[in-house]
Amino acid sequence: MKVAISAKGTELSSPVDPRFGRAAYILIVDTDTMEYETIDNSANVNSFKGAGIQAATMIYDKGAEVLMTGYCGPKAFSTLQAAGVKVVSDVEGTVGEAVELLKADKVEFTDSSNADAHW
């Protein structure tokens, strides 16, 4: 399975970025092999609006089935939900630790956003 994780750096040892749409990077990790692709999210970091929607579209296009992040706003959450991508919020620690929690089935999928919209 492919999982997308918002990250402050480009490695599995990087801390999870609590922001989704404006995270510095998003790592797409294959949970079976632990191989990963790093997405530079700088185009969305400084965007005026729509960062979450753009990031959600990007991870869906990469084949992610799950997003793990700290906070996910309502527009991004709706986009992910429509695409069938499950969301785990309030994630802390490193990217690698987050993947291990998912693999061990020690996460709860959320059914709503946990951040306010940015207008």
C-alpha positions as CSV (number, residue, x, y, z in Angstrom):
1,M,0.0,0.0,0.0
2,K,1.1,3.6,-0.7
3,V,0.9,6.1,2.1
4,A,1.5,9.8,1.9
5,I,3.0,11.5,4.9
6,S,3.6,15.3,5.4
7,A,7.2,15.8,6.3
8,K,9.7,18.5,7.3
9,G,12.5,16.8,5.4
10,T,13.2,14.3,2.6
11,E,14.0,11.1,4.6
12,L,12.1,8.5,6.6
13,S,13.9,9.9,9.6
14,S,12.4,13.3,9.0
15,P,9.9,14.7,11.5
16,V,6.2,14.6,10.4
17,D,5.1,18.1,9.4
18,P,1.9,19.0,11.2
19,R,0.7,20.9,8.2
20,F,-0.6,19.0,5.1
21,G,-1.2,21.5,2.3
22,R,1.7,23.7,3.3
23,A,4.1,20.9,4.4
24,A,7.7,21.3,3.1
25,Y,7.6,17.8,1.6
26,I,5.3,14.9,1.2
27,L,6.7,11.4,1.2
28,I,4.9,8.6,-0.6
29,V,6.0,5.4,1.1
30,D,5.3,1.9,-0.1
31,T,4.5,0.1,3.2
32,D,5.6,-3.3,1.7
33,T,9.1,-2.3,0.6
34,M,9.6,0.9,2.5
35,E,10.8,2.5,-0.7
36,Y,9.6,6.1,-1.0
37,E,9.4,9.1,-3.3
38,T,9.8,12.6,-2.0
39,I,7.6,15.3,-3.3
40,D,8.8,18.9,-3.0
41,N,5.7,20.8,-1.9
42,S,7.2,24.2,-2.2
43,A,4.8,25.3,-4.9
44,N,2.0,24.9,-2.4
45,V,3.8,26.3,0.7
46,N,3.4,29.9,-0.4
47,S,0.3,29.6,-2.5
48,F,-2.4,32.2,-1.8
49,K,-5.2,29.6,-1.5
50,G,-6.0,26.0,-2.5
51,A,-2.8,24.5,-1.0
52,G,-4.6,21.6,0.6
53,I,-6.7,20.8,-2.5
54,Q,-3.6,20.8,-4.7
55,A,-1.6,18.6,-2.3
56,A,-4.6,16.2,-2.0
57,T,-4.8,15.9,-5.8
58,M,-1.0,15.4,-6.0
59,I,-1.0,12.5,-3.5
60,Y,-4.0,10.9,-5.2
61,D,-2.3,11.1,-8.5
62,K,0.7,9.3,-7.0
63,G,-1.5,6.4,-5.9
64,A,-1.6,7.0,-2.1
65,E,-4.4,5.2,-0.3
66,V,-3.8,6.9,3.1
67,L,-2.6,10.3,4.2
68,M,-0.9,10.7,7.6
69,T,-0.4,14.2,8.8
70,G,-0.9,16.5,11.8
71,Y,-3.8,18.7,10.6
72,C,-6.0,18.4,7.5
73,G,-8.4,21.2,6.6
74,P,-12.0,20.8,5.4
75,K,-11.3,21.4,1.7
76,A,-8.4,19.0,1.6
77,F,-10.3,16.5,3.6
78,S,-13.3,16.7,1.3
79,T,-11.0,16.2,-1.8
80,L,-9.3,13.2,-0.2
81,Q,-12.6,11.7,0.9
82,A,-14.0,12.1,-2.6
83,A,-10.9,10.3,-4.0
84,G,-11.2,7.5,-1.5
85,V,-8.0,8.4,0.4
86,K,-8.2,7.6,4.1
87,V,-6.8,10.2,6.6
88,V,-5.0,9.7,9.8
89,S,-4.5,13.1,11.6
90,D,-2.7,14.2,14.8
91,V,0.4,12.2,13.6
92,E,3.7,13.0,15.4
93,G,7.2,11.6,15.4
94,T,9.2,10.7,12.3
95,V,7.9,9.5,8.9
96,G,9.3,6.0,9.5
97,E,7.6,5.8,12.9
98,A,4.3,6.8,11.4
99,V,4.6,4.1,8.7
100,E,5.4,1.5,11.4
101,L,2.3,2.5,13.4
102,L,0.1,2.1,10.2
103,K,1.7,-1.3,9.5
104,A,1.0,-2.4,13.1
105,D,-2.6,-1.2,12.7
106,K,-2.2,1.2,15.6
107,V,-3.8,4.2,14.0
108,E,-7.3,5.5,13.8
109,F,-8.7,6.9,10.5
110,T,-10.6,10.1,10.9
111,D,-14.0,11.0,9.5
112,S,-13.6,14.8,9.5
113,S,-11.1,17.6,9.2
114,N,-9.3,18.7,12.3
115,A,-8.2,22.2,11.1
116,D,-10.1,25.4,10.1
117,A,-10.4,26.4,6.5
118,H,-8.0,29.1,5.4
119,W,-9.8,31.7,3.3
